[in-house]
Each structure stands twice: as structure tokens, then as C-alpha cells.
């Protein structure tokens, strides 16, 4: 390999730019030179990894963090201690799950602690580079590895002030989102509804006059990253209210990842696919129209059609008699699964006034129910892919016979979004937003709120509401 590798030239250029930028100040996450430097370092450390490592490391999947995380040492020197503590911090971090994400977090920690050169220095001093990297790679070449080491040693002369705790998207990008840390008054309800997508807890609704709305800093589409010191991901489903109660009688602490990225003046790039999946309007985020809403609007744009709606399989229906509560759903699902029958691939069209089920093949409607007919929706415990809603033959206030309509949705996250979407419209119905205003609306609203089934509207498997 030539001693003038382009990546060496690029990383030197980024380092020089960082030096010039750091004169009299600290390097922060907003630095474009830092982004370029880290990208080049990632390419170098992941280029030329051999498929079979030496006996010292055993046979492992080839990735940089594997060997970087298993460097021996007792941490007796200050440099060793800094590096080993960085590795331990990465291994204990629940915000990153992939080897690439862990590598990125380790690099950021080592930059802050001035020990980014340590792993390469170890490989060179121990003559183990050839057991991990191909000889035609930068690290596998003695001359190029020595040049790279001299570059990394210079990093200790720069002060990096990075948001190490902001590591929630390192699995997918080096870009760091805008993160907001808040402390709100002690409360039993924040007034937000959450839907999980790609392991992120996305805020899909903010109730008007709630604690969350009073901060004026939380918007629909933002991510609840941490609640009372607990990092929030899909494993927290069903536990958000318990986590909220951890600080009972004390201020509630929140870490919010903003959907809007100030540096790019646009939606944070990795968030775009998540928001589209949840049917949240990106234009409203960029225009700042996603702050807290009153009871009359959900703050979530649900855009469905036969071509873009959620897909699933219609399994059939089960009569549940005169009771339309959510308690009937699990038994109905299990009864339906216990017998055979024809299945149909369908598309859910979830509108503001009704839900329509369309045959995916013929594009003809199979079912249509207004939210006045629907009494509850939910799924069965341990069967999150099976979703259902119960509807009466007429408005459920007066209906005496209810039927449970059952579906299978392949994607668990999508199944949860379907239920959340239905439930948000049911909540709007109870609050009166779909009835309109005036005397007639108020009378219907009162009737709706006092009828027997109202407390059981909230489904077992839906977008979790922190109340």
C-alpha cells in the first residue's frame, strides 16, 4: 500500500481544521470538522478487518469494537484507566445496541478523555495488528499505522466538550440530535401519548392544559428519551406510568430529543422514517405547528389510503353479546384462533370519523364503522400482532349486540400504531371534538362520558398514555 493513503490525508485535514477551530474554545457536537474526522476514523478502523482473528482474541465476528473492547490491562496507568473506564461505560449504555453504535460512542468518550490513541498504540506495541487487520489496510501497514498514531496523539491537545449522554441515535448516524433536558413539577400525569417505532418512544399527542403543554418546549414528533433517569425504549412498553411514579412527590425529569434539528433547519434525518411510519406530518414539524393541542385536536396527522394505509390480515369476527368492553377482546381473539376460516389481506383506512377495512386485492371495502359504533379496541396479552375492535350494529350508546372484528398485523410496532390511531379518535369522540360544539354537542358528550363502557375504551395494547 502507498504511504499516501487518501484517508490519511483526509483525517489529517480534518484534524488541522479542528486545531484551528479549537483556538480559544472547545470543540462541540455542532462542529462539522468533528463529524468529518469521526467518519474518516470509522472508515479506517473498519477497513481491512480479517475474518478470522488470532488465538488471543478467539474467533469472532469482525468489527472494530470487538477487539477495542477486549484489550487487556489492569488500568494501573492513568491512560489505561481512562480507556478501560470508557469501554465499561459503553458496555453499560442501553442507548446503543449495535457494534457500530458502540464503536461510535467509544470514540466520542475517548476524544473527551484524551485517550483516542490508546487502542492503536496497544496494537502497534504488542505486534497484534496483523492478527486483526489485513496487511494492505492502514492499520495493518506498519508505516501507515505509525502515521495514524501520530495523528491521533495530536487529539489530546484539543479540548472536546461533547454531549456523551446524547447517544440515542449513534446506532444509525454520527449526527447528534438536539436534546432538551427538563424538570417539571411533581405530577401523576404528563398529558402525553407515546407510540413506539424503531425502538424510540415518539410523542404522538400532547393534551391541552397538561404539564407537558405548559413547558411550551415539547412538540408532537419529539422523542421521550429519558424519564426520571430511565432510558426509554421498546422494553419500557407498559411501564411508563410506573417509571413516572418513581419520583412521586418530587420533580419529574425528562430528556426530550427534538424532531426538528436546528443545525440543518429541517427534521432530524434519522427521525424522518420514524415519523412517516407513525403518519406524522413532517411539514407541520418544520413549520412549528406541532405544539400542544386542545381537546378538540389530536396534534397528529393520520393520513391513510388504500395505497398507503396499514396492511394486515382480516381473520373474521366473533359475537360478544351485549357487552362491548375491552375485556371481551382477548377471549374473542382466542376463540377466533381456535377455529379455521377464510383469511383476507386488507388495508386499514383510519379516518377522523370512521375506520374502513379495504380488500387489498380488489380494493373494495369489506367493513366500515364510525367511532360512534366502536366501543373499544385492543389486543390479547402475549399476542401483540393480533388486534381487534368491538363495534355495535348501531351507535354503541344504544346498541344491544356487539361484534369483535379481529386482524393479524405482521409488524408489532405497526399493530400498536393502528390501535393508538383508533384510540386517539375514540378519545376525541369522548371529549366532544367529533360532536361539534353547542348544546347538542355537550349533551351527547355528557352521555358519552357517563355511559357504562366509557372507562373501558382504552385498549390494552395501544400507544401508552402517561397518566
Secondary structure, DSSP 8 states (H G I E B T S, - for coil): --S--HHHHHHHHHHHHHHHHTTTS-B-TT-HHHHHHHHHHHHHHHTTB-SS--TTT-S----HHHHHTT------SHHHHHHHHHHHHHHT-SS--SHHHHHHHHHHHHHHTT-TTHHHHHHHHHT-GGGTB-TTSTTTSHHHHHHHHHHHHHGGGS-B---TT--TTTTT-S----EEEEEE---S---EEEEEETTEEEEEEE-TTSHHHHHS---TT-EEEEETTEE-SGGGTT-HHHHHGGGTTS-EEEEEE-SEETTTTEE-HHHHHHHHHTT--HHHHHTT--S---TT--S------TTTSEEEEEEEEEEEET--STHHHHHHHHHHHTS----EEEEEEE-SSEEEEEETTT--EEEEEETTTEEEEEEETTEEEEEEEEEESS-TTT-S-EEEEEEE-S-HHHHHHHHHHHHHHHHHHHHTTTT-SHHHHHHHHHHHHHSTTGGG-S-SSSS-B--
